[in-house]
């Protein structure tokens, strides 16, 4: 099958191919913007949590890519070296949930909320659980429960 057969011939085929490339480029730009917004949101939430939990001197760590994961065991009451456990597949998920559980309970929220992140593996519905976790982290960070 020739290129012309797939997209038509002449200028119409070139226009269609150009349109598909433009659409793909637009989708990539939108994905990059969403990723940046989510990163900034998570960094703000994590740095706010660090400050509210008494770790003002290391709250800046929330803004450093990859290193921000070292803040999670610290906020959960563990030593920062525990972050290396994240290099082990599947075990990393368990520890992220355990640390989130401890952080949520320290902020006086139910620890089981950290289990919602497990739902993100469900096909077609996983994005809903992802959004729920983004909202939960924001509530735990910026809302003070008495």
N, CA, C and O atoms as a MOPAC input file, in Angstrom:
PM7 MOZYME 1SCF
protein

 N      0.85100 1    -1.16800 1     0.00000 1
 C      0.00000 1     0.00000 1     0.00000 1
 C      0.89900 1     1.23400 1     0.00000 1
 O      1.76100 1     1.37000 1     0.86800 1
 N      0.71800 1     2.08100 1    -0.90800 1
 C      1.53900 1     3.27000 1    -1.05500 1
 C      1.01700 1     4.38900 1    -0.15800 1
 O     -0.12400 1     4.36400 1     0.30300 1
 N      1.87000 1     5.35200 1     0.07000 1
 C      1.50600 1     6.50000 1     0.90000 1
 C      0.28100 1     7.21100 1     0.33500 1
 O     -0.61800 1     7.60000 1     1.08000 1
 N      0.25400 1     7.37400 1    -0.94500 1
 C     -0.86700 1     8.06100 1    -1.58200 1
 C     -2.18300 1     7.33100 1    -1.40700 1
 O     -3.23300 1     7.96600 1    -1.31100 1
 N     -2.14400 1     5.99900 1    -1.36300 1
 C     -3.36100 1     5.21800 1    -1.16200 1
 C     -3.94100 1     5.42200 1     0.22700 1
 O     -5.15800 1     5.41400 1     0.41100 1
 N     -3.07400 1     5.60200 1     1.18700 1
 C     -3.51000 1     5.71400 1     2.57500 1
 C     -4.11400 1     7.07700 1     2.88000 1
 O     -5.13200 1     7.16700 1     3.56800 1
 N     -3.50200 1     8.12100 1     2.38000 1
 C     -3.93400 1     9.47700 1     2.70400 1
 C     -4.55200 1    10.22200 1     1.52400 1
 O     -4.76800 1    11.43100 1     1.61500 1
 N     -4.82500 1     9.57100 1     0.47800 1
 C     -5.32800 1    10.25300 1    -0.71300 1
 C     -4.13600 1    10.68400 1    -1.54600 1
 O     -2.99300 1    10.34800 1    -1.23700 1
 N     -4.40100 1    11.40000 1    -2.56100 1
 C     -3.29100 1    11.78700 1    -3.42200 1
 C     -3.14400 1    13.30000 1    -3.44300 1
 O     -4.09300 1    14.04600 1    -3.20100 1
 N     -1.96000 1    13.71100 1    -3.73200 1
 C     -1.69200 1    15.12700 1    -3.93400 1
 C     -1.77500 1    15.95200 1    -2.66700 1
 O     -1.37400 1    15.52100 1    -1.58600 1
 N     -2.30200 1    17.13900 1    -2.83200 1
 C     -2.36200 1    18.09900 1    -1.72700 1
 C     -3.31500 1    17.67200 1    -0.62300 1
 O     -3.07900 1    17.97900 1     0.54600 1
 N     -4.37200 1    16.98000 1    -0.96500 1
 C     -5.33200 1    16.53000 1     0.05300 1
 C     -4.66100 1    15.56300 1     1.01800 1
 O     -4.87300 1    15.64300 1     2.22800 1
 N     -3.85800 1    14.65500 1     0.49200 1
 C     -3.14600 1    13.69700 1     1.34800 1
 C     -2.11900 1    14.38600 1     2.22600 1
 O     -1.97300 1    14.04300 1     3.39900 1
 N     -1.41200 1    15.34800 1     1.67400 1
 C     -0.41700 1    16.08500 1     2.44500 1
 C     -1.08900 1    16.91400 1     3.53700 1
 O     -0.57300 1    17.03600 1     4.64800 1
 N     -2.24300 1    17.47700 1     3.20500 1
 C     -2.97800 1    18.25900 1     4.20000 1
 C     -3.47300 1    17.39800 1     5.34200 1
 O     -3.43900 1    17.80400 1     6.50300 1
 N     -3.93200 1    16.20400 1     5.00200 1
 C     -4.40300 1    15.28300 1     6.03500 1
 C     -3.24900 1    14.84300 1     6.93800 1
 O     -3.40100 1    14.79200 1     8.15900 1
 N     -2.11700 1    14.53200 1     6.35100 1
 C     -0.94600 1    14.12300 1     7.13500 1
 C     -0.48100 1    15.28000 1     8.01700 1
 O     -0.13400 1    15.07500 1     9.18000 1
 N     -0.47500 1    16.49000 1     7.46600 1
 C     -0.08500 1    17.66500 1     8.24600 1
 C     -1.04500 1    17.92200 1     9.38800 1
 O     -0.63600 1    18.31300 1    10.48200 1
 N     -2.32900 1    17.70100 1     9.12700 1
 C     -3.33000 1    17.87900 1    10.18500 1
 C     -3.15000 1    16.88100 1    11.31300 1
 O     -3.30000 1    17.22100 1    12.48600 1
 N     -2.82600 1    15.64800 1    10.95100 1
 C     -2.60000 1    14.62700 1    11.98600 1
 C     -1.35300 1    14.94800 1    12.80200 1
 O     -1.33300 1    14.75200 1    14.01700 1
 N     -0.31500 1    15.44000 1    12.13400 1
 C      0.89100 1    15.83100 1    12.86400 1
 C      0.62100 1    17.01600 1    13.79500 1
 O      1.12500 1    17.05400 1    14.91700 1
 N     -0.15900 1    17.96300 1    13.33600 1
 C     -0.51200 1    19.10600 1    14.17400 1
 C     -1.33300 1    18.66600 1    15.37800 1
 O     -1.13400 1    19.16000 1    16.48800 1
 N     -2.25300 1    17.73800 1    15.15500 1
 C     -3.05800 1    17.20700 1    16.25700 1
 C     -2.16500 1    16.49400 1    17.27600 1
 O     -2.32200 1    16.68600 1    18.48200 1
 N     -1.24000 1    15.68200 1    16.79700 1
 C     -0.31100 1    14.97300 1    17.67500 1
 C      0.56000 1    15.95100 1    18.46300 1
 O      0.76800 1    15.76800 1    19.66200 1
 N      1.06200 1    16.97300 1    17.80600 1
 C      1.87500 1    17.98200 1    18.48100 1
 C      1.04900 1    18.71000 1    19.54600 1
 O      1.54700 1    18.98900 1    20.63700 1
 N     -0.19400 1    19.01100 1    19.23200 1
 C     -1.07700 1    19.65600 1    20.20400 1
 C     -1.32000 1    18.77800 1    21.41400 1
 O     -1.32100 1    19.26100 1    22.54600 1
 N     -1.52600 1    17.49900 1    21.18600 1
 C     -1.73900 1    16.56300 1    22.30100 1
 C     -0.49200 1    16.46900 1    23.18700 1
 O     -0.60200 1    16.40000 1    24.41100 1
 N      0.68100 1    16.46600 1    22.57100 1
 C      1.92600 1    16.41200 1    23.34200 1
 C      2.08400 1    17.67700 1    24.18600 1
 O      2.48700 1    17.60400 1    25.34700 1
 N      1.77100 1    18.81700 1    23.61200 1
 C      1.86700 1    20.08300 1    24.35500 1
 C      0.89100 1    20.08400 1    25.52600 1
 O      1.25100 1    20.49300 1    26.63000 1
 N     -0.32400 1    19.63700 1    25.30100 1
 C     -1.31800 1    19.56200 1    26.38500 1
 C     -0.83500 1    18.61000 1    27.48400 1
 O     -0.97300 1    18.91700 1    28.66800 1
 N     -0.27300 1    17.46400 1    27.10500 1
 C      0.23100 1    16.50300 1    28.09200 1
 C      1.36900 1    17.10800 1    28.91300 1
 O      1.43900 1    16.89300 1    30.12300 1
 N      2.25100 1    17.85600 1    28.27000 1
 C      3.36400 1    18.49100 1    28.99200 1
 C      2.83600 1    19.53900 1    29.96200 1
 O      3.31300 1    19.63000 1    31.09300 1
 N      1.86800 1    20.32200 1    29.54000 1
 C      1.28200 1    21.34700 1    30.42200 1
 C      0.61500 1    20.69500 1    31.62300 1
 O      0.78200 1    21.16500 1    32.74800 1
 N     -0.14100 1    19.61500 1    31.40500 1
 C     -0.80000 1    18.90900 1    32.50900 1
 C      0.24200 1    18.34700 1    33.47700 1
 O      0.06600 1    18.42400 1    34.69300 1
 N      1.32500 1    17.78300 1    32.93900 1
 C      2.38600 1    17.22600 1    33.78900 1
 C      3.03200 1    18.31600 1    34.64400 1
 O      3.30900 1    18.09100 1    35.82200 1
 N      3.27200 1    19.47900 1    34.07200 1
 C      3.88100 1    20.57800 1    34.82300 1
 C      2.94100 1    21.06900 1    35.91800 1
 O      3.37000 1    21.30700 1    37.04700 1
 N      1.65900 1    21.22100 1    35.58800 1
 C      0.67400 1    21.66700 1    36.57600 1
 C      0.57900 1    20.67200 1    37.73200 1
 O      0.54000 1    21.07500 1    38.89500 1
 N      0.54200 1    19.38000 1    37.42100 1
 C      0.47200 1    18.36100 1    38.47700 1
 C      1.73600 1    18.35500 1    39.33400 1
 O      1.66000 1    18.17300 1    40.54900 1
 N      2.89300 1    18.55200 1    38.71200 1
 C      4.14500 1    18.59200 1    39.46800 1
 C      4.16000 1    19.77300 1    40.43200 1
 O      4.53200 1    19.62100 1    41.59600 1
 N      3.76200 1    20.93200 1    39.95900 1
 C      3.73400 1    22.12500 1    40.81100 1
 C      2.73600 1    21.93600 1    41.95700 1
 O      3.02000 1    22.29500 1    43.10000 1
 N      1.57700 1    21.37700 1    41.64700 1
 C      0.56000 1    21.12000 1    42.67000 1
 C      1.10200 1    20.18000 1    43.74700 1
 O      0.96900 1    20.45200 1    44.94000 1
 N      1.71100 1    19.07700 1    43.32000 1
 C      2.24500 1    18.09600 1    44.26500 1
 C      3.37600 1    18.70300 1    45.09100 1
 O      3.46000 1    18.45500 1    46.29400 1
 N      4.24200 1    19.49000 1    44.46600 1
 C      5.34000 1    20.13000 1    45.19300 1
 C      4.80800 1    21.12900 1    46.22100 1
 O      5.30900 1    21.19700 1    47.34300 1
 N      3.80000 1    21.89700 1    45.83700 1
 C      3.19400 1    22.82800 1    46.79000 1
 C      2.57000 1    22.08300 1    47.97300 1
 O      2.74800 1    22.47400 1    49.12700 1
 N      1.84500 1    21.01600 1    47.67800 1
 C      1.20800 1    20.22900 1    48.74300 1
 C      2.25600 1    19.60900 1    49.65700 1
 O      2.11400 1    19.65300 1    50.87900 1
 N      3.29300 1    19.04100 1    49.08900 1
 C      4.32800 1    18.38800 1    49.89000 1
 C      5.11900 1    19.39000 1    50.72400 1
 O      5.43700 1    19.11400 1    51.88100 1
 N      5.43800 1    20.54100 1    50.15700 1
 C      6.17100 1    21.54500 1    50.93300 1
 C      5.29400 1    22.12900 1    52.03700 1
 O      5.78500 1    22.43200 1    53.12500 1
 N      4.00500 1    22.28800 1    51.76500 1
 C      3.08600 1    22.75500 1    52.80200 1
 C      2.99000 1    21.73600 1    53.92800 1
 O      3.01100 1    22.10300 1    55.10300 1
 N      2.88400 1    20.46200 1    53.57600 1
 C      2.85700 1    19.40400 1    54.59400 1
 C      4.12700 1    19.42500 1    55.43700 1
 O      4.06900 1    19.31400 1    56.66200 1
 N      5.26500 1    19.56600 1    54.78200 1
 C      6.53800 1    19.58400 1    55.51700 1
 C      6.57100 1    20.74500 1    56.51200 1
 O      6.97900 1    20.57000 1    57.66000 1
 N      6.14300 1    21.92500 1    56.07100 1
 C      6.13400 1    23.07400 1    56.97800 1
 C      5.15900 1    22.87100 1    58.13500 1
 O      5.49200 1    23.15700 1    59.28500 1
 N      3.96200 1    22.38000 1    57.83900 1
 C      2.94700 1    22.19300 1    58.88300 1
 C      3.31500 1    21.08200 1    59.86200 1
 O      2.85500 1    21.08000 1    61.00400 1
 N      4.14700 1    20.13500 1    59.41500 1
 C      4.51100 1    19.01600 1    60.28000 1
 C      5.83800 1    19.26800 1    61.00300 1
 O      6.36600 1    18.37400 1    61.66300 1
 N      6.37400 1    20.48300 1    60.87700 1
 C      7.55600 1    20.86200 1    61.63400 1
 C      8.88600 1    20.63000 1    60.93700 1
 O      9.92600 1    20.59600 1    61.59500 1
 N      8.87400 1    20.47400 1    59.64600 1
 C     10.10900 1    20.25600 1    58.88700 1
 C     10.36700 1    21.43800 1    57.95600 1
 O     10.58400 1    21.25400 1    56.75900 1
 N     10.34500 1    22.64500 1    58.50500 1
 C     10.50500 1    23.85800 1    57.69900 1
 C     11.85700 1    23.92300 1    57.00000 1
 O     11.97100 1    24.47900 1    55.90800 1
 N     12.88100 1    23.35300 1    57.63400 1
 C     14.22300 1    23.44800 1    57.06000 1
 C     14.42200 1    22.56600 1    55.83300 1
 O     15.36000 1    22.79500 1    55.07000 1
 N     13.57900 1    21.57400 1    55.61900 1
 C     13.72100 1    20.71400 1    54.44100 1
 C     12.50100 1    20.76800 1    53.52400 1
 O     12.36800 1    19.92900 1    52.63300 1
 N     11.62100 1    21.72700 1    53.72400 1
 C     10.42500 1    21.83600 1    52.87400 1
 C     10.79200 1    22.10900 1    51.41600 1
 O     10.03200 1    21.75900 1    50.51300 1
 N     11.94100 1    22.72400 1    51.17800 1
 C     12.40000 1    23.00600 1    49.81400 1
 C     12.61300 1    21.72600 1    49.01300 1
 O     12.56700 1    21.74700 1    47.78300 1
 N     12.84300 1    20.61800 1    49.70200 1
 C     13.10000 1    19.34700 1    49.03700 1
 C     11.91500 1    18.90000 1    48.17500 1
 O     12.08200 1    18.10900 1    47.24700 1
 N     10.73300 1    19.40500 1    48.48200 1
 C      9.53900 1    19.05000 1    47.70800 1
 C      9.64000 1    19.52000 1    46.25900 1
 O      8.95500 1    18.98000 1    45.39100 1
 N     10.47200 1    20.50300 1    45.98500 1
 C     10.58700 1    21.05800 1    44.63900 1
 C     11.67300 1    20.39500 1    43.80900 1
 O     11.80500 1    20.70000 1    42.62300 1
 N     12.45200 1    19.50100 1    44.39300 1
 C     13.54900 1    18.85400 1    43.67400 1
 C     13.05700 1    17.52800 1    43.09100 1
 O     12.67200 1    16.62800 1    43.83700 1
 N     13.06900 1    17.40600 1    41.76300 1
 C     12.58500 1    16.16500 1    41.15600 1
 C     13.35600 1    14.94600 1    41.68200 1
 O     14.56400 1    15.01600 1    41.90400 1
 N     12.67300 1    13.88000 1    41.86900 1
 C     13.16300 1    12.60000 1    42.37100 1
 C     13.53000 1    12.68800 1    43.85000 1
 O     13.14300 1    11.82300 1    44.63500 1
 N     14.26600 1    13.71700 1    44.23200 1
 C     14.63400 1    13.88200 1    45.64000 1
 C     13.41800 1    14.16300 1    46.51300 1
 O     13.45600 1    13.93100 1    47.72100 1
 N     12.34100 1    14.66000 1    45.91400 1
 C     11.14700 1    14.95000 1    46.70100 1
 C     10.54300 1    13.69200 1    47.32000 1
 O      9.80700 1    13.76700 1    48.30400 1
 N     10.85900 1    12.53800 1    46.73900 1
 C     10.36500 1    11.29200 1    47.32900 1
 C     11.02600 1    11.00400 1    48.67400 1
 O     10.46700 1    10.25900 1    49.47900 1
 N     12.20400 1    11.57800 1    48.93700 1
 C     12.87900 1    11.38700 1    50.22100 1
 C     12.11900 1    12.07900 1    51.35000 1
 O     12.30900 1    11.75800 1    52.52300 1
 N     11.26800 1    13.01900 1    50.99400 1
 C     10.47600 1    13.72300 1    51.99300 1
 C      9.37100 1    12.84200 1    52.56700 1
 O      8.96800 1    13.02500 1    53.71500 1
 N      8.88100 1    11.89200 1    51.78000 1
 C      7.77300 1    11.04400 1    52.22900 1
 C      8.11600 1    10.21100 1    53.46400 1
 O      7.36100 1    10.25200 1    54.43500 1
 N      9.22600 1     9.45200 1    53.47400 1
 C      9.52000 1     8.70600 1    54.70300 1
 C      9.79000 1     9.61900 1    55.89200 1
 O      9.47000 1     9.26800 1    57.02800 1
 N     10.37400 1    10.78000 1    55.64300 1
 C     10.64100 1    11.71600 1    56.74100 1
 C      9.33000 1    12.18600 1    57.35700 1
 O      9.18500 1    12.20500 1    58.58000 1
 N      8.37800 1    12.56300 1    56.51200 1
 C      7.08900 1    13.01600 1    57.02400 1
 C      6.32400 1    11.88700 1    57.70700 1
 O      5.49000 1    12.13200 1    58.57800 1
 N      6.61200 1    10.65500 1    57.30700 1
 C      5.95900 1     9.49300 1    57.91400 1
 C      6.63600 1     9.07400 1    59.21800 1
 O      6.18000 1     8.14200 1    59.88100 1
 N      7.72300 1     9.76000 1    59.59000 1
 C      8.41000 1     9.45900 1    60.84500 1
 C      9.52700 1     8.44200 1    60.70800 1
 O      9.97300 1     7.88000 1    61.70900 1
 N      9.98600 1     8.19600 1    59.49500 1
 C     11.08300 1     7.25800 1    59.24100 1
 C     12.33900 1     8.04200 1    58.86500 1
 O     12.29100 1     9.25900 1    58.68400 1
 N     13.45000 1     7.34200 1    58.75000 1
 C     14.68800 1     7.97600 1    58.29200 1
 C     14.63500 1     8.13300 1    56.77800 1
 O     13.98100 1     7.34800 1    56.09100 1
 N     15.32200 1     9.14300 1    56.25900 1
 C     15.26600 1     9.43700 1    54.82800 1
 C     15.84400 1     8.30800 1    53.98700 1
 O     15.49100 1     8.17900 1    52.81500 1
 N     16.71500 1     7.49700 1    54.54900 1
 C     17.35200 1     6.41900 1    53.79400 1
 C     16.33000 1     5.38600 1    53.29200 1
 O     16.60000 1     4.64300 1    52.34800 1
 N     15.18400 1     5.35100 1    53.91900 1
 C     14.14300 1     4.42100 1    53.47700 1
 C     13.68900 1     4.69900 1    52.04800 1
 O     13.02200 1     3.86100 1    51.44100 1
 N     14.03600 1     5.85500 1    51.50700 1
 C     13.62400 1     6.19400 1    50.14800 1
 C     14.20600 1     5.20900 1    49.13700 1
 O     13.63500 1     5.03400 1    48.06000 1
 N     15.31900 1     4.56600 1    49.45500 1
 C     15.93500 1     3.63300 1    48.51100 1
 C     15.09900 1     2.38000 1    48.29600 1
 O     15.31800 1     1.64800 1    47.33100 1
 N     14.15300 1     2.12800 1    49.17500 1
 C     13.25800 1     0.98300 1    49.00200 1
 C     12.38000 1     1.18300 1    47.76000 1
 O     11.82900 1     0.22200 1    47.22400 1
 N     12.25500 1     2.43400 1    47.30700 1
 C     11.44100 1     2.72300 1    46.12300 1
 C     12.07600 1     2.18600 1    44.84400 1
 O     11.43300 1     2.18500 1    43.79500 1
 N     13.31300 1     1.73500 1    44.91200 1
 C     13.97700 1     1.16800 1    43.74200 1
 C     13.54000 1    -0.27700 1    43.47100 1
 O     13.86500 1    -0.84300 1    42.42700 1
 N     12.81600 1    -0.85700 1    44.40200 1
 C     12.36900 1    -2.23900 1    44.25400 1
 C     10.91200 1    -2.23100 1    43.76500 1
 O     10.02400 1    -1.73600 1    44.45900 1
 N     10.67700 1    -2.78200 1    42.56700 1
 C      9.30800 1    -2.78600 1    42.03200 1
 C      8.33100 1    -3.51900 1    42.95200 1
 O      8.70800 1    -4.46900 1    43.63800 1
 N      7.11500 1    -3.08400 1    42.95900 1
 C      5.98500 1    -3.59100 1    43.73900 1
 C      6.15400 1    -3.24900 1    45.22100 1
 O      5.21000 1    -2.77400 1    45.85400 1
 N      7.33000 1    -3.48100 1    45.77400 1
 C      7.58900 1    -3.10200 1    47.16800 1
 C      7.44600 1    -1.59000 1    47.31000 1
 O      6.97000 1    -1.10200 1    48.33400 1
 N      7.85800 1    -0.84900 1    46.28000 1
 C      7.76300 1     0.60400 1    46.32600 1
 C      6.32100 1     1.07100 1    46.50600 1
 O      6.06500 1     2.03600 1    47.22800 1
 N      5.38600 1     0.39700 1    45.85800 1
 C      3.97100 1     0.76400 1    45.97800 1
 C      3.49100 1     0.56600 1    47.40800 1
 O      2.78100 1     1.40500 1    47.96400 1
 N      3.88700 1    -0.55100 1    47.98900 1
 C      3.49100 1    -0.85700 1    49.37100 1
 C      4.02300 1     0.21800 1    50.31800 1
 O      3.28900 1     0.69600 1    51.18300 1
 N      5.27900 1     0.59800 1    50.16500 1
 C      5.85600 1     1.59200 1    51.06100 1
 C      5.27200 1     2.98200 1    50.83100 1
 O      5.07900 1     3.73200 1    51.78800 1
 N      4.99000 1     3.33700 1    49.58400 1
 C      4.34500 1     4.63100 1    49.32900 1
 C      2.98600 1     4.69600 1    50.01300 1
 O      2.61800 1     5.73400 1    50.56300 1
 N      2.23900 1     3.59900 1    49.98400 1
 C      0.93800 1     3.56300 1    50.64700 1
 C      1.12100 1     3.62900 1    52.16500 1
 O      0.37300 1     4.33000 1    52.84700 1
 N      2.10400 1     2.90900 1    52.69600 1
 C      2.34500 1     2.93800 1    54.15200 1
 C      2.74800 1     4.33200 1    54.62000 1
 O      2.26800 1     4.80500 1    55.65000 1
 N      3.63100 1     4.99100 1    53.86500 1
 C      4.05300 1     6.33600 1    54.24400 1
 C      2.90100 1     7.32600 1    54.12500 1
 O      2.73700 1     8.19200 1    54.98500 1
 N      2.10900 1     7.20700 1    53.07500 1
 C      0.94200 1     8.08700 1    52.92500 1
 C     -0.02800 1     7.87000 1    54.08000 1
 O     -0.57700 1     8.82700 1    54.62400 1
 N     -0.23500 1     6.62000 1    54.45000 1
 C     -1.11200 1     6.28400 1    55.56700 1
 C     -0.63800 1     7.00100 1    56.83700 1
 O     -1.43100 1     7.63300 1    57.53500 1
 N      0.66300 1     6.89500 1    57.12300 1
 C      1.21600 1     7.51700 1    58.32900 1
 C      1.09500 1     9.04200 1    58.27400 1
 O      0.77200 1     9.68000 1    59.27600 1
 N      1.35500 1     9.61900 1    57.10500 1
 C      1.24800 1    11.07800 1    56.95700 1
 C     -0.19200 1    11.52200 1    57.16200 1
 O     -0.43900 1    12.50400 1    57.86200 1
 N     -1.14400 1    10.81500 1    56.56400 1
 C     -2.55300 1    11.17300 1    56.71100 1
 C     -2.97300 1    11.10000 1    58.17800 1
 O     -3.67200 1    11.98500 1    58.67200 1
 N     -2.54500 1    10.04600 1    58.87000 1
 C     -2.92100 1     9.91400 1    60.28100 1
 C     -2.27400 1    10.98600 1    61.14300 1
 O     -2.89500 1    11.46700 1    62.09000 1
 N     -1.04000 1    11.37000 1    60.83600 1
 C     -0.39700 1    12.45700 1    61.58700 1
 C     -1.13600 1    13.77100 1    61.40500 1
 O     -1.14400 1    14.61900 1    62.29800 1
 N     -1.76100 1    13.93500 1    60.23400 1
 C     -2.54500 1    15.14500 1    59.97200 1
 C     -4.00200 1    14.99000 1    60.42200 1
 O     -4.83500 1    15.84900 1    60.13400 1
 N     -4.31000 1    13.89300 1    61.13000 1
 C     -5.63100 1    13.61300 1    61.70300 1
 C     -6.69100 1    13.29800 1    60.63600 1
 O     -7.86700 1    13.62100 1    60.80400 1
 N     -6.26000 1    12.66900 1    59.54700 1
 C     -7.16500 1    12.17300 1    58.51400 1
 C     -7.08600 1    10.65200 1    58.51900 1
 O     -6.07900 1    10.09100 1    58.95000 1
 N     -8.13200 1     9.97400 1    58.04700 1
 C     -8.08800 1     8.50900 1    58.04600 1
 C     -6.97100 1     7.98700 1    57.13000 1
 O     -6.85000 1     8.40600 1    55.97900 1
 N     -6.17300 1     7.07900 1    57.65500 1
 C     -5.07000 1     6.52400 1    56.88100 1
 C     -5.51700 1     5.71600 1    55.68800 1
 O     -4.79900 1     5.62900 1    54.69200 1
 N     -6.70700 1     5.11600 1    55.77400 1
 C     -7.19000 1     4.27600 1    54.68200 1
 C     -7.38200 1     5.05700 1    53.38600 1
 O     -7.51300 1     4.45400 1    52.32100 1
 N     -7.40200 1     6.37600 1    53.45800 1
 C     -7.52100 1     7.17000 1    52.23200 1
 C     -6.35900 1     6.90600 1    51.27400 1
 O     -6.48800 1     7.08500 1    50.06300 1
 N     -5.22700 1     6.48100 1    51.82900 1
 C     -4.07500 1     6.18600 1    50.97700 1
 C     -4.32000 1     4.95600 1    50.10300 1
 O     -3.63900 1     4.77200 1    49.09400 1
 N     -5.27500 1     4.12000 1    50.47500 1
 C     -5.58100 1     2.92100 1    49.69400 1
 C     -6.30500 1     3.24400 1    48.38200 1
 O     -6.37300 1     2.40400 1    47.48500 1
 N     -6.83600 1     4.44200 1    48.27700 1
 C     -7.54000 1     4.84600 1    47.05900 1
 C     -6.60100 1     4.82100 1    45.86000 1
 O     -7.03900 1     4.59900 1    44.73100 1
 N     -5.31900 1     5.04600 1    46.09900 1
 C     -4.36300 1     5.05300 1    44.99500 1
 C     -4.26900 1     3.68900 1    44.31000 1
 O     -3.87600 1     3.62000 1    43.14500 1
 N     -4.61600 1     2.61700 1    44.99600 1
 C     -4.58300 1     1.28800 1    44.39200 1
 C     -5.57900 1     1.19800 1    43.23500 1
 O     -5.35400 1     0.46100 1    42.27600 1
 N     -6.65900 1     1.93600 1    43.32700 1
 C     -7.67400 1     1.91100 1    42.28000 1
 C     -7.19200 1     2.44100 1    40.94200 1
 O     -7.86300 1     2.24900 1    39.92900 1
 N     -6.03800 1     3.10500 1    40.91600 1
 C     -5.54800 1     3.66000 1    39.65500 1
 C     -5.10900 1     2.58400 1    38.66900 1
 O     -4.83000 1     2.90000 1    37.51200 1
 N     -5.04000 1     1.33400 1    39.08800 1
 C     -4.67000 1     0.25700 1    38.16300 1
 C     -5.87900 1    -0.28600 1    37.39800 1
 O     -5.71800 1    -1.11200 1    36.50000 1
 N     -7.07500 1     0.16300 1    37.74000 1
 C     -8.29000 1    -0.31100 1    37.07500 1
 C     -8.39300 1     0.33600 1    35.69500 1
 O     -8.39500 1     1.56200 1    35.58200 1
 N     -8.47900 1    -0.48100 1    34.64900 1
 C     -8.58700 1     0.08600 1    33.29800 1
 C     -9.83400 1     0.96800 1    33.15200 1
 O    -10.89600 1     0.65100 1    33.68900 1
 N     -9.69300 1     2.03900 1    32.44300 1
 C    -10.74100 1     3.00500 1    32.10900 1
 C    -11.22900 1     3.83200 1    33.30200 1
 O    -11.76700 1     4.92000 1    33.10100 1
 N    -11.05700 1     3.35200 1    34.53000 1
 C    -11.48300 1     4.10800 1    35.70800 1
 C    -10.30200 1     4.62000 1    36.53100 1
 O    -10.48300 1     5.40900 1    37.45800 1
 N     -9.11500 1     4.17800 1    36.19400 1
 C     -7.93000 1     4.53700 1    36.96700 1
 C     -7.70800 1     6.02800 1    37.08700 1
 O     -7.24800 1     6.49800 1    38.12800 1
 N     -8.02200 1     6.78300 1    36.05100 1
 C     -7.81900 1     8.22500 1    36.09100 1
 C     -8.70500 1     8.88200 1    37.15500 1
 O     -8.32100 1     9.89900 1    37.73300 1
 N     -9.88300 1     8.31000 1    37.41900 1
 C    -10.74600 1     8.85500 1    38.47900 1
 C    -10.09200 1     8.71000 1    39.85200 1
 O    -10.15900 1     9.61700 1    40.68200 1
 N     -9.46000 1     7.56000 1    40.07900 1
 C     -8.76400 1     7.34600 1    41.34200 1
 C     -7.54400 1     8.25700 1    41.44400 1
 O     -7.20400 1     8.72900 1    42.52900 1
 N     -6.88800 1     8.50100 1    40.31300 1
 C     -5.75900 1     9.43000 1    40.29800 1
 C     -6.18400 1    10.83600 1    40.67100 1
 O     -5.51100 1    11.50900 1    41.45100 1
 N     -7.29700 1    11.27800 1    40.11700 1
 C     -7.83000 1    12.60500 1    40.45500 1
 C     -8.22100 1    12.65000 1    41.92600 1
 O     -7.98400 1    13.64700 1    42.60700 1
 N     -8.82200 1    11.56700 1    42.41200 1
 C     -9.20000 1    11.50800 1    43.83200 1
 C     -7.98000 1    11.65700 1    44.73000 1
 O     -8.04300 1    12.34500 1    45.74900 1
 N     -6.86500 1    11.01800 1    44.36500 1
 C     -5.65800 1    11.12600 1    45.19000 1
 C     -5.08000 1    12.54400 1    45.15000 1
 O     -4.56600 1    13.03600 1    46.15500 1
 N     -5.16600 1    13.19200 1    44.00000 1
 C     -4.69700 1    14.58100 1    43.90100 1
 C     -5.51200 1    15.45600 1    44.84400 1
 O     -4.95700 1    16.29300 1    45.55500 1
 N     -6.82700 1    15.26200 1    44.84900 1
 C     -7.71200 1    16.04300 1    45.72800 1
 C     -7.42000 1    15.72400 1    47.20000 1
 O     -7.36700 1    16.62800 1    48.03400 1
 N     -7.23400 1    14.44700 1    47.51200 1
 C     -6.96800 1    14.04500 1    48.90400 1
 C     -5.67200 1    14.65400 1    49.41100 1
 O     -5.63200 1    15.17200 1    50.52600 1
 N     -4.60400 1    14.60200 1    48.60700 1
 C     -3.33700 1    15.20700 1    49.03200 1
 C     -3.50800 1    16.70900 1    49.26100 1
 O     -2.91800 1    17.26900 1    50.18500 1
 N     -4.31100 1    17.35600 1    48.42400 1
 C     -4.55800 1    18.79300 1    48.62100 1
 C     -5.31700 1    19.06600 1    49.90400 1
 O     -4.99200 1    20.01000 1    50.62500 1
 N     -6.32500 1    18.25700 1    50.20300 1
 C     -7.09800 1    18.43600 1    51.43400 1
 C     -6.20800 1    18.21100 1    52.65800 1
 O     -6.25000 1    18.98500 1    53.61400 1
 N     -5.40700 1    17.14900 1    52.61900 1
 C     -4.53000 1    16.84300 1    53.76400 1
 C     -3.49700 1    17.96700 1    53.94500 1
 O     -3.14500 1    18.30100 1    55.07600 1
 N     -3.01900 1    18.54100 1    52.86000 1
 C     -1.99700 1    19.58400 1    52.95200 1
 C     -2.57200 1    20.92100 1    53.41600 1
 O     -2.00300 1    21.56300 1    54.29900 1
 N     -3.68300 1    21.34500 1    52.83800 1
 C     -4.14200 1    22.71100 1    53.07500 1
 C     -5.30900 1    22.85100 1    54.03400 1
 O     -5.66600 1    23.97000 1    54.40100 1
 N     -5.90000 1    21.76800 1    54.44200 1
 C     -7.01000 1    21.84300 1    55.37800 1
 C     -6.54200 1    21.36500 1    56.75000 1
 O     -5.94300 1    20.29700 1    56.87400 1
 N     -6.81500 1    22.15400 1    57.75900 1
 C     -6.41700 1    21.77800 1    59.11500 1
 C     -7.59000 1    21.17600 1    59.85400 1
 O     -8.59800 1    21.84100 1    60.09300 1
 N     -7.45400 1    19.91000 1    60.21400 1
 C     -8.50700 1    19.19400 1    60.92500 1
 C     -8.22700 1    19.30400 1    62.42300 1
 O     -7.10700 1    19.05300 1    62.87000 1
 N     -9.21000 1    19.66500 1    63.16900 1
 C     -9.05100 1    19.83600 1    64.62900 1
 C     -9.16600 1    18.51000 1    65.33600 1
 O     -9.06000 1    18.45300 1    66.56100 1

